Amino acid sequence: MVEIACHTGLLRTLQTAERLFPGVPLQSAPALSEFDFGEFEALTHEDLQHHPDYIRWLMEFETMACPHGESRPEFIRRVRIGWQALYSLWTSQPKSNQTRERQVIEKAALVTHGGVIAVLMNDWFPGDRDLLDWQPDCGAGYRIKFSSDRPMLVESFGARTV
């Protein structure tokens, strides 16, 4: 049974965490939110296909930030830092408010977004796939087990196979 369910603070991840893990304590990790598309947020490719800034961003996707958003390197750095902070917290939770003794969380869930999942999976399993090939469809994901801080892919549920 999951001991803690983490979400990004955005409504859809909070609601999903509540539905998947009723009664489980929830934790917010905003650093694991999806890519910040800035001015492009909530717009489709069709909406933006003639927008000069969008066309330029598509051509320089690897390094250029979206207007008032973030770049791919900034996003990857944020996700990596956010994951390290969350993992450190999970592996050293306080046993109670009265003691400084720590207790490791054995089973945790992370409800996040496809881009975040792709970054984490690509870091944990380098060379297995291209970054975006790890990005699952909505409602799909992976179950990972960590042993001695090393990740092991246990299950893929509804996620694309390459």
C-alpha positions in Angstrom: 0.0 0.0 0.0 1.2 3.5 -0.9 2.3 5.5 2.2 2.3 8.9 0.5 1.0 10.2 -2.8 2.7 13.2 -4.4 1.1 15.6 -6.9 2.4 18.8 -8.6 -0.1 21.1 -7.0 -2.0 21.5 -10.2 -5.7 20.6 -9.9 -5.6 17.6 -12.4 -2.7 15.9 -10.5 -4.3 16.6 -7.1 -7.6 15.2 -8.2 -6.0 12.1 -9.8 -3.9 11.5 -6.7 -7.1 11.7 -4.5 -8.9 9.3 -6.7 -6.1 6.8 -7.1 -5.0 6.9 -3.5 -8.0 7.7 -1.3 -7.2 8.2 2.3 -3.4 8.3 1.6 -1.5 11.5 2.8 -0.9 13.9 -0.1 2.2 15.9 -0.7 2.7 18.7 -3.2 5.9 19.0 -5.3 5.4 22.1 -7.7 9.0 21.6 -9.0 7.6 18.5 -10.8 5.0 20.4 -12.8 4.9 20.2 -16.5 7.0 22.3 -18.9 6.1 26.0 -18.7 5.0 27.0 -22.2 4.5 30.6 -21.1 2.5 32.5 -23.8 1.9 29.3 -25.7 0.2 27.6 -22.7 -3.3 26.1 -23.6 -2.8 26.8 -27.3 -2.6 24.1 -29.9 -0.1 23.8 -32.8 -3.0 24.9 -35.1 -3.5 28.0 -33.0 0.2 28.9 -33.1 1.4 27.5 -36.5 1.8 31.0 -38.0 3.0 32.8 -34.9 6.6 33.9 -35.5 7.8 33.3 -31.9 6.3 29.8 -32.0 8.0 29.0 -35.4 11.3 30.2 -34.0 10.9 28.2 -30.8 10.2 25.0 -32.8 13.4 25.5 -34.7 15.4 26.2 -31.6 13.5 23.9 -29.2 16.7 22.5 -27.6 17.9 25.8 -26.2 15.2 28.6 -26.6 12.7 29.4 -23.9 9.0 29.9 -24.8 8.1 33.6 -24.4 7.6 34.1 -20.7 8.1 30.3 -20.2 11.1 28.1 -19.8 13.6 26.4 -22.1 14.1 22.6 -22.3 17.4 22.8 -20.3 15.7 24.9 -17.6 12.8 22.4 -17.5 15.1 19.4 -17.2 17.2 21.1 -14.5 14.1 22.0 -12.5 12.7 18.4 -12.7 16.1 16.9 -11.7 16.4 19.2 -8.7 12.7 18.7 -7.7 13.1 14.9 -7.9 16.3 14.9 -5.8 14.6 17.0 -3.1 11.5 14.8 -3.1 13.4 11.6 -3.0 15.6 12.9 -0.2 12.5 13.8 1.7 10.9 10.4 1.1 14.0 8.5 2.2 14.3 10.5 5.5 10.8 11.2 6.8 10.4 12.0 10.5 8.9 9.2 12.5 6.9 11.6 14.7 6.8 15.3 15.6 8.4 14.6 19.0 11.6 13.1 17.6 14.3 13.9 15.1 14.6 10.2 14.2 13.8 9.6 10.5 11.8 6.9 8.8 12.1 5.9 5.1 9.0 5.9 3.0 8.8 2.4 1.5 6.1 2.9 -1.1 5.3 6.3 -2.6 3.4 7.4 -5.7 4.1 10.4 -7.9 1.2 11.8 -10.0 2.8 14.1 -12.5 2.9 15.1 -16.2 4.2 13.3 -19.3 7.2 15.6 -19.8 8.3 15.2 -16.2 7.9 11.4 -16.5 10.0 11.4 -19.7 12.8 13.3 -18.1 12.9 11.1 -15.0 12.7 7.8 -17.0 15.4 9.0 -19.4 17.7 9.8 -16.4 17.0 6.5 -14.7 17.3 4.4 -17.8 19.8 6.2 -20.1 20.2 4.9 -23.6 17.1 2.7 -23.5 15.0 5.1 -25.5 14.9 8.7 -26.7 13.6 11.2 -24.1 10.2 11.7 -25.6 9.7 8.0 -26.2 9.3 7.7 -22.4 6.4 10.1 -22.3 3.3 8.1 -21.6 -0.2 8.9 -22.8 -2.7 10.4 -20.4 -3.6 8.0 -17.6 -0.6 5.7 -18.2 2.7 5.5 -16.5 5.4 3.3 -14.9 6.0 1.6 -11.6 9.6 1.9 -10.5 11.3 0.2 -7.5 14.5 1.7 -6.0 17.0 -0.6 -4.4 20.1 1.0 -3.0 19.1 4.2 -4.8 19.1 2.4 -8.1 15.9 2.4 -10.2 14.4 -0.8 -11.6 11.4 -0.7 -14.1 8.8 -3.0 -12.5 5.7 -2.3 -14.7 4.5 -0.2 -17.5 0.8 0.4 -17.4 -0.8 1.8 -20.5 2.5 3.5 -21.5 3.8 3.3 -25.0 6.2 0.5 -25.8 9.1 1.2 -28.2 
